């Protein structure tokens, strides 16, 4: 029994492959929110769409609270389309929609 423990302790450990973390849609969504918040100084409420762009980057639609109001259902939100390159860096953004929180989609 002691010999088995000794053999396990001295045996070389397997080298683990270190793979670079994938920069998928979750990373793109986080990067888009952080970049946009820094530029427009409004808080991101969430992400409503993420898709690959033609240049292997990402197009992310970020919903932002632009005018907080009481009651909350009357607050104004906006959707911004954020273009990221394949490294996750912001290339451009534009507001595509502005709406009341309590309004139903058209």
N, CA, C and O atoms as CSV, one atom per row, in Angstrom:
chain,resi,resn,atom,element,x,y,z
A,1,UNK,N,N,0.816,-1.185,0.000
A,1,UNK,CA,C,0.000,0.000,0.000
A,1,UNK,C,C,0.867,1.259,0.000
A,1,UNK,O,O,0.624,2.197,-0.759
A,2,UNK,N,N,1.880,1.260,0.865
A,2,UNK,CA,C,2.790,2.397,0.930
A,2,UNK,C,C,3.548,2.545,-0.382
A,2,UNK,O,O,3.838,3.658,-0.820
A,3,UNK,N,N,3.871,1.390,-1.018
A,3,UNK,CA,C,4.586,1.446,-2.288
A,3,UNK,C,C,3.737,2.094,-3.379
A,3,UNK,O,O,4.250,2.827,-4.224
A,4,UNK,N,N,2.421,1.814,-3.351
A,4,UNK,CA,C,1.523,2.406,-4.345
A,4,UNK,C,C,1.447,3.915,-4.172
A,4,UNK,O,O,1.499,4.654,-5.155
A,5,UNK,N,N,1.323,4.385,-2.920
A,5,UNK,CA,C,1.273,5.828,-2.661
A,5,UNK,C,C,2.558,6.492,-3.116
A,5,UNK,O,O,2.541,7.571,-3.707
A,6,UNK,N,N,3.689,5.823,-2.828
A,6,UNK,CA,C,4.989,6.356,-3.198
A,6,UNK,C,C,5.118,6.461,-4.719
A,6,UNK,O,O,5.639,7.443,-5.247
A,7,UNK,N,N,4.635,5.433,-5.402
A,7,UNK,CA,C,4.712,5.428,-6.861
A,7,UNK,C,C,3.860,6.547,-7.452
A,7,UNK,O,O,4.267,7.201,-8.412
A,8,UNK,N,N,2.660,6.771,-6.868
A,8,UNK,CA,C,1.792,7.847,-7.362
A,8,UNK,C,C,2.399,9.217,-7.103
A,8,UNK,O,O,2.281,10.121,-7.930
A,9,UNK,N,N,3.043,9.367,-5.963
A,9,UNK,CA,C,3.603,10.655,-5.598
A,9,UNK,C,C,4.793,11.026,-6.474
A,9,UNK,O,O,5.024,12.205,-6.740
A,10,UNK,N,N,5.547,10.032,-6.923
A,10,UNK,CA,C,6.744,10.325,-7.710
A,10,UNK,C,C,6.498,10.244,-9.210
A,10,UNK,O,O,7.356,10.644,-9.997
A,11,UNK,N,N,5.333,9.728,-9.620
A,11,UNK,CA,C,5.081,9.619,-11.056
A,11,UNK,C,C,4.842,11.008,-11.638
A,11,UNK,O,O,4.233,11.865,-10.997
A,12,UNK,N,N,5.322,11.217,-12.838
A,12,UNK,CA,C,5.150,12.547,-13.451
A,12,UNK,C,C,3.669,12.841,-13.681
A,12,UNK,O,O,2.899,11.973,-14.092
A,13,UNK,N,N,3.304,14.058,-13.412
A,13,UNK,CA,C,1.914,14.457,-13.644
A,13,UNK,C,C,1.733,14.762,-15.118
A,13,UNK,O,O,2.665,15.166,-15.814
A,14,UNK,N,N,0.540,14.563,-15.559
A,14,UNK,CA,C,0.240,14.838,-16.964
A,14,UNK,C,C,0.305,16.345,-17.208
A,14,UNK,O,O,-0.180,17.151,-16.414
A,15,UNK,N,N,0.898,16.677,-18.290
A,15,UNK,CA,C,0.936,18.088,-18.664
A,15,UNK,C,C,-0.436,18.465,-19.192
A,15,UNK,O,O,-0.951,17.842,-20.121
A,16,UNK,N,N,-1.010,19.472,-18.601
A,16,UNK,CA,C,-2.332,19.925,-19.059
A,16,UNK,C,C,-2.162,20.918,-20.183
A,16,UNK,O,O,-1.323,21.817,-20.136
A,17,UNK,N,N,-2.973,20.731,-21.179
A,17,UNK,CA,C,-2.945,21.665,-22.297
A,17,UNK,C,C,-3.611,22.956,-21.856
A,17,UNK,O,O,-4.727,22.960,-21.336
A,18,UNK,N,N,-2.910,24.030,-22.073
A,18,UNK,CA,C,-3.496,25.333,-21.773
A,18,UNK,C,C,-4.016,25.911,-23.073
A,18,UNK,O,O,-3.246,26.301,-23.951
A,19,UNK,N,N,-5.311,25.958,-23.180
A,19,UNK,CA,C,-5.912,26.504,-24.383
A,19,UNK,C,C,-6.363,27.921,-24.092
A,19,UNK,O,O,-6.796,28.240,-22.985
A,20,UNK,N,N,-6.258,28.745,-25.083
A,20,UNK,CA,C,-6.712,30.126,-24.927
A,20,UNK,C,C,-8.221,30.126,-24.769
A,20,UNK,O,O,-8.914,29.377,-25.458
A,21,UNK,N,N,-8.740,30.951,-23.873
A,21,UNK,CA,C,-10.190,30.978,-23.704
A,21,UNK,C,C,-10.867,31.445,-24.985
A,21,UNK,O,O,-10.400,32.366,-25.656
A,22,UNK,N,N,-11.960,30.799,-25.302
A,22,UNK,CA,C,-12.711,31.174,-26.493
A,22,UNK,C,C,-13.352,32.531,-26.283
A,22,UNK,O,O,-13.865,32.832,-25.206
A,23,UNK,N,N,-13.316,33.331,-27.307
A,23,UNK,CA,C,-13.986,34.624,-27.245
A,23,UNK,C,C,-15.284,34.486,-28.014
A,23,UNK,O,O,-15.394,34.917,-29.162
A,24,UNK,N,N,-16.258,33.884,-27.369
A,24,UNK,CA,C,-17.538,33.617,-27.984
A,24,UNK,C,C,-18.549,34.708,-27.713
A,24,UNK,O,O,-18.179,35.827,-27.357
A,25,UNK,N,N,-19.820,34.393,-27.876
A,25,UNK,CA,C,-20.882,35.387,-27.724
A,25,UNK,C,C,-20.975,35.965,-26.314
A,25,UNK,O,O,-21.319,37.136,-26.154
A,26,UNK,N,N,-20.674,35.167,-25.290
A,26,UNK,CA,C,-20.738,35.699,-23.924
A,26,UNK,C,C,-19.679,36.768,-23.705
A,26,UNK,O,O,-19.952,37.808,-23.106
A,27,UNK,N,N,-18.478,36.512,-24.189
A,27,UNK,CA,C,-17.409,37.508,-24.075
A,27,UNK,C,C,-17.775,38.762,-24.865
A,27,UNK,O,O,-17.565,39.880,-24.394
A,28,UNK,N,N,-18.318,38.575,-26.059
A,28,UNK,CA,C,-18.709,39.714,-26.894
A,28,UNK,C,C,-19.781,40.553,-26.202
A,28,UNK,O,O,-19.723,41.782,-26.242
A,29,UNK,N,N,-20.751,39.911,-25.573
A,29,UNK,CA,C,-21.820,40.636,-24.880
A,29,UNK,C,C,-21.258,41.462,-23.731
A,29,UNK,O,O,-21.617,42.628,-23.567
A,30,UNK,N,N,-20.374,40.860,-22.934
A,30,UNK,CA,C,-19.772,41.598,-21.812
A,30,UNK,C,C,-18.927,42.767,-22.308
A,30,UNK,O,O,-19.004,43.870,-21.765
A,31,UNK,N,N,-18.125,42.524,-23.335
A,31,UNK,CA,C,-17.261,43.573,-23.881
A,31,UNK,C,C,-18.086,44.721,-24.445
A,31,UNK,O,O,-17.743,45.887,-24.252
A,32,UNK,N,N,-19.176,44.397,-25.142
A,32,UNK,CA,C,-20.031,45.436,-25.720
A,32,UNK,C,C,-20.669,46.284,-24.630
A,32,UNK,O,O,-20.710,47.508,-24.749
A,33,UNK,N,N,-21.168,45.655,-23.572
A,33,UNK,CA,C,-21.786,46.397,-22.462
A,33,UNK,C,C,-20.777,47.329,-21.800
A,33,UNK,O,O,-21.067,48.504,-21.573
A,34,UNK,N,N,-19.595,46.806,-21.492
A,34,UNK,CA,C,-18.586,47.611,-20.812
A,34,UNK,C,C,-18.129,48.784,-21.676
A,34,UNK,O,O,-18.004,49.905,-21.182
A,35,UNK,N,N,-17.883,48.539,-22.939
A,35,UNK,CA,C,-17.424,49.602,-23.833
A,35,UNK,C,C,-18.490,50.674,-24.003
A,35,UNK,O,O,-18.195,51.867,-23.947
A,36,UNK,N,N,-19.725,50.248,-24.209
A,36,UNK,CA,C,-20.805,51.202,-24.428
A,36,UNK,C,C,-21.076,52.033,-23.181
A,36,UNK,O,O,-21.261,53.247,-23.277
A,37,UNK,N,N,-21.102,51.394,-22.004
A,37,UNK,CA,C,-21.310,52.134,-20.758
A,37,UNK,C,C,-20.240,53.204,-20.573
A,37,UNK,O,O,-20.541,54.307,-20.115
A,38,UNK,N,N,-19.011,52.895,-20.920
A,38,UNK,CA,C,-17.925,53.859,-20.784
A,38,UNK,C,C,-18.059,55.048,-21.721
A,38,UNK,O,O,-17.632,56.153,-21.388
A,39,UNK,N,N,-18.646,54.829,-22.881
A,39,UNK,CA,C,-18.777,55.906,-23.858
A,39,UNK,C,C,-19.997,56.788,-23.628
A,39,UNK,O,O,-19.900,58.012,-23.717
A,40,UNK,N,N,-21.134,56.187,-23.335
A,40,UNK,CA,C,-22.366,56.983,-23.257
A,40,UNK,C,C,-22.788,57.299,-21.830
A,40,UNK,O,O,-23.728,58.066,-21.622
A,41,UNK,N,N,-22.113,56.724,-20.847
A,41,UNK,CA,C,-22.360,56.999,-19.423
A,41,UNK,C,C,-23.779,56.658,-18.974
A,41,UNK,O,O,-24.339,57.311,-18.093
A,42,UNK,N,N,-24.349,55.627,-19.593
A,42,UNK,CA,C,-25.644,55.091,-19.164
A,42,UNK,C,C,-25.452,53.619,-18.840
A,42,UNK,O,O,-24.602,52.951,-19.428
A,43,UNK,N,N,-26.242,53.119,-17.905
A,43,UNK,CA,C,-26.122,51.741,-17.444
A,43,UNK,C,C,-26.789,50.776,-18.420
A,43,UNK,O,O,-27.920,50.989,-18.856
A,44,UNK,N,N,-26.063,49.713,-18.752
A,44,UNK,CA,C,-26.630,48.665,-19.616
A,44,UNK,C,C,-27.607,47.835,-18.793
A,44,UNK,O,O,-27.308,47.438,-17.668
A,45,UNK,N,N,-28.773,47.580,-19.366
A,45,UNK,CA,C,-29.794,46.755,-18.717
A,45,UNK,C,C,-29.672,45.291,-19.130
A,45,UNK,O,O,-30.035,44.391,-18.373
A,46,UNK,N,N,-29.165,45.067,-20.325
A,46,UNK,CA,C,-29.041,43.704,-20.806
A,46,UNK,C,C,-28.686,43.674,-22.281
A,46,UNK,O,O,-28.500,44.711,-22.919
A,47,UNK,N,N,-28.597,42.473,-22.800
A,47,UNK,CA,C,-28.276,42.254,-24.209
A,47,UNK,C,C,-29.452,41.525,-24.837
A,47,UNK,O,O,-29.900,40.499,-24.325
A,48,UNK,N,N,-29.951,42.054,-25.945
A,48,UNK,CA,C,-31.099,41.412,-26.574
A,48,UNK,C,C,-30.733,40.626,-27.832
A,48,UNK,O,O,-31.562,39.878,-28.350
A,49,UNK,N,N,-29.501,40.783,-28.333
A,49,UNK,CA,C,-29.079,40.002,-29.501
A,49,UNK,C,C,-27.558,39.998,-29.609
A,49,UNK,O,O,-26.887,40.979,-29.288
A,50,UNK,N,N,-27.038,38.868,-30.071
A,50,UNK,CA,C,-25.611,38.729,-30.385
A,50,UNK,C,C,-25.518,37.894,-31.645
A,50,UNK,O,O,-26.114,36.820,-31.734
A,51,UNK,N,N,-24.767,38.389,-32.621
A,51,UNK,CA,C,-24.573,37.602,-33.835
A,51,UNK,C,C,-23.194,37.889,-34.412
A,51,UNK,O,O,-22.610,38.947,-34.177
A,52,UNK,N,N,-22.690,36.932,-35.166
A,52,UNK,CA,C,-21.406,37.098,-35.840
A,52,UNK,C,C,-21.566,38.115,-36.956
A,52,UNK,O,O,-22.587,38.126,-37.645
A,53,UNK,N,N,-20.578,38.963,-37.140
A,53,UNK,CA,C,-20.599,39.891,-38.268
A,53,UNK,C,C,-19.785,39.293,-39.422
A,53,UNK,O,O,-19.140,38.257,-39.260
A,54,UNK,N,N,-19.819,39.935,-40.557
A,54,UNK,CA,C,-19.164,39.403,-41.758
A,54,UNK,C,C,-17.645,39.296,-41.614
A,54,UNK,O,O,-17.025,38.453,-42.263
A,55,UNK,N,N,-17.041,40.134,-40.779
A,55,UNK,CA,C,-15.577,40.153,-40.639
A,55,UNK,C,C,-15.088,39.318,-39.452
A,55,UNK,O,O,-13.994,39.552,-38.939
A,56,UNK,N,N,-15.893,38.347,-39.017
A,56,UNK,CA,C,-15.580,37.471,-37.876
A,56,UNK,C,C,-15.613,38.199,-36.539
A,56,UNK,O,O,-15.157,37.667,-35.527
A,57,UNK,N,N,-16.147,39.401,-36.535
A,57,UNK,CA,C,-16.357,40.122,-35.284
A,57,UNK,C,C,-17.749,39.806,-34.762
A,57,UNK,O,O,-18.311,38.750,-35.055
A,58,UNK,N,N,-18.298,40.729,-33.987
A,58,UNK,CA,C,-19.608,40.522,-33.389
A,58,UNK,C,C,-20.464,41.768,-33.532
A,58,UNK,O,O,-19.962,42.892,-33.514
A,59,UNK,N,N,-21.757,41.551,-33.675
A,59,UNK,CA,C,-22.751,42.616,-33.627
A,59,UNK,C,C,-23.626,42.315,-32.410
A,59,UNK,O,O,-24.272,41.269,-32.348
A,60,UNK,N,N,-23.644,43.235,-31.445
A,60,UNK,CA,C,-24.356,43.021,-30.193
A,60,UNK,C,C,-25.374,44.141,-30.017
A,60,UNK,O,O,-25.039,45.315,-30.178
A,61,UNK,N,N,-26.605,43.791,-29.690
A,61,UNK,CA,C,-27.629,44.794,-29.387
A,61,UNK,C,C,-27.741,44.884,-27.866
A,61,UNK,O,O,-28.128,43.930,-27.192
A,62,UNK,N,N,-27.389,46.069,-27.347
A,62,UNK,CA,C,-27.363,46.307,-25.909
A,62,UNK,C,C,-28.511,47.237,-25.545
A,62,UNK,O,O,-28.681,48.290,-26.161
A,63,UNK,N,N,-29.300,46.850,-24.543
A,63,UNK,CA,C,-30.396,47.684,-24.049
A,63,UNK,C,C,-29.879,48.506,-22.875
A,63,UNK,O,O,-29.285,47.970,-21.940
A,64,UNK,N,N,-30.116,49.828,-22.939
A,64,UNK,CA,C,-29.537,50.778,-21.994
A,64,UNK,C,C,-30.643,51.605,-21.343
A,64,UNK,O,O,-31.598,52.010,-22.007
A,65,UNK,N,N,-30.509,51.849,-20.055
A,65,UNK,CA,C,-31.426,52.738,-19.340
A,65,UNK,C,C,-30.949,54.162,-19.560
A,65,UNK,O,O,-29.904,54.554,-19.040
A,66,UNK,N,N,-31.709,54.944,-20.332
A,66,UNK,CA,C,-31.301,56.316,-20.636
A,66,UNK,C,C,-31.905,57.336,-19.686
A,66,UNK,O,O,-31.224,58.273,-19.268
A,67,UNK,N,N,-33.190,57.163,-19.336
A,67,UNK,CA,C,-33.855,58.109,-18.432
A,67,UNK,C,C,-34.629,57.325,-17.383
A,67,UNK,O,O,-35.723,56.831,-17.657
A,68,UNK,N,N,-34.063,57.205,-16.171
A,68,UNK,CA,C,-34.805,56.502,-15.113
A,68,UNK,C,C,-35.946,57.373,-14.603
A,68,UNK,O,O,-35.779,58.574,-14.391
A,69,UNK,N,N,-37.102,56.758,-14.411
A,69,UNK,CA,C,-38.277,57.491,-13.917
A,69,UNK,C,C,-39.004,56.657,-12.880
A,69,UNK,O,O,-38.789,55.451,-12.757
A,70,UNK,N,N,-39.865,57.328,-12.142
A,70,UNK,CA,C,-40.737,56.661,-11.172
A,70,UNK,C,C,-42.155,56.899,-11.648
A,70,UNK,O,O,-42.531,58.055,-11.845
A,71,UNK,N,N,-42.956,55.875,-11.842
A,71,UNK,CA,C,-42.651,54.454,-11.673
A,71,UNK,C,C,-41.711,53.958,-12.766
A,71,UNK,O,O,-41.593,54.558,-13.834
A,72,UNK,N,N,-41.053,52.855,-12.467
A,72,UNK,CA,C,-40.026,52.290,-13.337
A,72,UNK,C,C,-40.559,51.954,-14.726
A,72,UNK,O,O,-39.800,51.965,-15.695
A,73,UNK,N,N,-41.850,51.655,-14.836
A,73,UNK,CA,C,-42.416,51.286,-16.136
A,73,UNK,C,C,-42.448,52.463,-17.113
A,73,UNK,O,O,-42.680,52.260,-18.305
A,74,UNK,N,N,-42.220,53.683,-16.635
A,74,UNK,CA,C,-42.189,54.848,-17.513
A,74,UNK,C,C,-40.762,55.270,-17.873
A,74,UNK,O,O,-40.574,56.258,-18.583
A,75,UNK,N,N,-39.753,54.531,-17.390
A,75,UNK,CA,C,-38.357,54.833,-17.725
A,75,UNK,C,C,-38.126,54.676,-19.221
A,75,UNK,O,O,-38.766,53.854,-19.877
A,76,UNK,N,N,-37.204,55.476,-19.753
A,76,UNK,CA,C,-36.869,55.373,-21.172
A,76,UNK,C,C,-35.624,54.535,-21.354
A,76,UNK,O,O,-34.598,54.769,-20.715
A,77,UNK,N,N,-35.728,53.555,-22.235
A,77,UNK,CA,C,-34.608,52.697,-22.577
A,77,UNK,C,C,-34.283,52.881,-24.048
A,77,UNK,O,O,-35.089,53.408,-24.815
A,78,UNK,N,N,-33.101,52.442,-24.430
A,78,UNK,CA,C,-32.696,52.493,-25.832
A,78,UNK,C,C,-31.940,51.223,-26.166
A,78,UNK,O,O,-31.295,50.619,-25.308
A,79,UNK,N,N,-32.029,50.830,-27.418
A,79,UNK,CA,C,-31.253,49.692,-27.920
A,79,UNK,C,C,-30.143,50.235,-28.803
A,79,UNK,O,O,-30.388,51.024,-29.715
A,80,UNK,N,N,-28.927,49.806,-28.523
A,80,UNK,CA,C,-27.757,50.217,-29.292
A,80,UNK,C,C,-27.174,49.004,-29.990
A,80,UNK,O,O,-27.033,47.936,-29.394
A,81,UNK,N,N,-26.837,49.178,-31.251
A,81,UNK,CA,C,-26.152,48.146,-32.001
A,81,UNK,C,C,-24.654,48.434,-31.906
A,81,UNK,O,O,-24.185,49.488,-32.335
A,82,UNK,N,N,-23.918,47.493,-31.342
A,82,UNK,CA,C,-22.490,47.670,-31.098
A,82,UNK,C,C,-21.716,46.687,-31.966
A,82,UNK,O,O,-21.961,45.481,-31.917
A,83,UNK,N,N,-20.784,47.203,-32.757
A,83,UNK,CA,C,-19.946,46.366,-33.615
A,83,UNK,C,C,-18.591,46.174,-32.948
A,83,UNK,O,O,-17.920,47.143,-32.595
A,84,UNK,N,N,-18.193,44.909,-32.778
A,84,UNK,CA,C,-16.898,44.576,-32.202
A,84,UNK,C,C,-16.060,43.838,-33.236
A,84,UNK,O,O,-16.599,43.106,-34.067
A,85,UNK,N,N,-14.745,44.027,-33.189
A,85,UNK,CA,C,-13.886,43.237,-34.066
A,85,UNK,C,C,-13.678,41.861,-33.451
A,85,UNK,O,O,-14.228,41.573,-32.388
A,86,UNK,N,N,-12.898,41.010,-34.097
A,86,UNK,CA,C,-12.753,39.638,-33.599
A,86,UNK,C,C,-12.001,39.564,-32.278
A,86,UNK,O,O,-12.066,38.543,-31.593
A,87,UNK,N,N,-11.284,40.632,-31.902
A,87,UNK,CA,C,-10.599,40.679,-30.605
A,87,UNK,C,C,-11.513,41.202,-29.502
A,87,UNK,O,O,-11.126,41.214,-28.333
A,88,UNK,N,N,-12.725,41.635,-29.861
A,88,UNK,CA,C,-13.663,42.144,-28.867
A,88,UNK,C,C,-13.558,43.637,-28.641
A,88,UNK,O,O,-14.136,44.159,-27.688
A,89,UNK,N,N,-12.826,44.339,-29.505
A,89,UNK,CA,C,-12.676,45.789,-29.388
A,89,UNK,C,C,-13.808,46.495,-30.127
A,89,UNK,O,O,-14.202,46.082,-31.217
A,90,UNK,N,N,-14.323,47.553,-29.530
A,90,UNK,CA,C,-15.425,48.305,-30.119
A,90,UNK,C,C,-14.970,48.998,-31.395
A,90,UNK,O,O,-13.945,49.680,-31.407
A,91,UNK,N,N,-15.725,48.824,-32.457
A,91,UNK,CA,C,-15.446,49.472,-33.730
A,91,UNK,C,C,-16.403,50.633,-33.970
A,91,UNK,O,O,-15.999,51.704,-34.423
A,92,UNK,N,N,-17.680,50.404,-33.660
A,92,UNK,CA,C,-18.690,51.456,-33.816
A,92,UNK,C,C,-19.941,51.077,-33.051
A,92,UNK,O,O,-20.144,49.919,-32.684
A,93,UNK,N,N,-20.774,52.075,-32.820
A,93,UNK,CA,C,-22.070,51.828,-32.195
A,93,UNK,C,C,-23.065,52.855,-32.712
A,93,UNK,O,O,-22.687,53.924,-33.189
A,94,UNK,N,N,-24.342,52.511,-32.607
A,94,UNK,CA,C,-25.402,53.450,-32.981
A,94,UNK,C,C,-26.683,53.078,-32.252
A,94,UNK,O,O,-26.949,51.903,-31.998
A,95,UNK,N,N,-27.475,54.093,-31.919
A,95,UNK,CA,C,-28.764,53.826,-31.281
A,95,UNK,C,C,-29.752,53.473,-32.374
A,95,UNK,O,O,-29.891,54.195,-33.361
A,96,UNK,N,N,-30.444,52.343,-32.185
A,96,UNK,CA,C,-31.383,51.881,-33.206
A,96,UNK,C,C,-32.835,51.989,-32.756
A,96,UNK,O,O,-33.748,51.881,-33.575
A,97,UNK,N,N,-33.055,52.200,-31.462
A,97,UNK,CA,C,-34.430,52.253,-30.969
A,97,UNK,C,C,-34.465,52.910,-29.598
A,97,UNK,O,O,-33.543,52.744,-28.799
A,98,UNK,N,N,-35.533,53.660,-29.329
A,98,UNK,CA,C,-35.767,54.229,-27.996
A,98,UNK,C,C,-37.212,53.926,-27.627
A,98,UNK,O,O,-38.113,54.069,-28.454
A,99,UNK,N,N,-37.434,53.501,-26.371
A,99,UNK,CA,C,-38.776,53.060,-25.992
A,99,UNK,C,C,-38.981,53.178,-24.488
A,99,UNK,O,O,-38.026,53.261,-23.715
A,100,UNK,N,N,-40.281,53.184,-24.082
A,100,UNK,CA,C,-40.630,53.140,-22.660
A,100,UNK,C,C,-40.540,51.701,-22.161
A,100,UNK,O,O,-40.882,50.766,-22.885
A,101,UNK,N,N,-40.084,51.528,-20.936
A,101,UNK,CA,C,-39.939,50.177,-20.389
A,101,UNK,C,C,-41.250,49.408,-20.413
A,101,UNK,O,O,-41.252,48.212,-20.704
A,102,UNK,N,N,-42.346,50.054,-20.119
A,102,UNK,CA,C,-43.640,49.368,-20.046
A,102,UNK,C,C,-44.323,49.177,-21.380
A,102,UNK,O,O,-45.394,48.572,-21.437
A,103,UNK,N,N,-43.729,49.678,-22.470
A,103,UNK,CA,C,-44.366,49.569,-23.786
A,103,UNK,C,C,-44.165,48.171,-24.366
A,103,UNK,O,O,-43.093,47.578,-24.251
A,104,UNK,N,N,-45.213,47.669,-24.985
A,104,UNK,CA,C,-45.129,46.360,-25.649
A,104,UNK,C,C,-44.418,46.533,-26.982
A,104,UNK,O,O,-44.482,47.601,-27.592
A,105,UNK,N,N,-43.739,45.481,-27.433
A,105,UNK,CA,C,-43.068,45.539,-28.742
A,105,UNK,C,C,-44.107,45.705,-29.839
A,105,UNK,O,O,-45.214,45.170,-29.767
A,106,UNK,N,N,-43.720,46.460,-30.852
A,106,UNK,CA,C,-44.606,46.652,-32.015
A,106,UNK,C,C,-44.390,45.570,-33.004
A,106,UNK,O,O,-45.038,45.551,-34.050
